[in-house]
């Protein structure tokens, strides 16, 4: 019985799209057999509505649970905050405490603004940057949310986001007047970046992800730094996904890069809603020259959760753990792929470790078969793992034993041209394509 799948059928009839997050829709994994809903979660375990328990070796809350589900320390801090009231006429002092903490982690920065989700934090950051430069055009690479400033790039061409998000993303509802205000460039491609920059006048903002599947090169970052300073452009590094996973600040700090604004989200509150825009004083002060305000941005839980999360990240050197476990999984994938003759490649961003199948048009079918067979063996798994602090080497070792079994099935299916015959569900939809 798949109670979750039955509930999903109801959800689609009353909630457009079935839910509020594209990435959690079951057709992104294995339609009809993916559990869809959970009853409880702890560490890296999830119980579905039929009380089946799975080890999450997939997205782990889309990267939000950096410590693991229902972390005791974070939860206790939040429970205490709830018992003392979370949204009152007065301000929560933890807002100031969290701002101070983030500035400690980002010593070149002097100002902080908070939001709740990553998408709205990016909109906030772009608004501040545009206010500061008094220029509308944004040059960007990678994925930065659902809001108008970003989707505007597909008004002039419906293929602009093909390599940054997914093919065919419709900008319906985005004002046509925003056409030409968001312009994509290819990540790590210095020649393309310079070409796009030179062919567009009045660029006020440059936006790119700190890392997704790979790290930016020193030459690429140096080019952005030189060109932005020369032209008076504000540079925003989106560390919503990459931040906190390789250091207690972000990837940018490891690479000796000095952006004007850094944006955090996802793991910042270990599953509780909180995001932050951190930047240089002269840029962040421009926030006072525009209207930015929301009742829920002053809610206490997010601040408290973030403080508890950051304290634990620092005390336990969590980022090093994420790197080590991710590296172990990636090495295991490679060894097993060689053992079975499966053609894959591994990305180099270890805390978000990913293997890519190299079978062209068969990739989605093979990935669906992998998800299906791992699910049968008690694992929520896809081709990426957001490593959390709750993932131990022992858990990774047991996971790889199961991957060994599944890779053998896949290779046999490829050799005998029976991949589709083995599928017990529809082939998964194309996942997000990011960073070119």
Helices and strands as residue ranges (DSSP letters): H 3-14, G 22-24, G 26-28, E 38-42, E 45-48, E 53-57, H 72-83, H 94-105, E 111-115, H 118-133, E 137-140, H 148-151, H 153-156, G 176-178, E 182-184, H 190-198, E 203-209, H 218-231, E 234-238, H 251-254, E 261-264, G 266-269, E 275-279, H 281-284, G 285-289, G 295-298, H 300-315, H 318-340, E 344-346, E 352-357, G 360-362, H 363-376, E 379-381, E 384-386, H 393-415, H 419-422
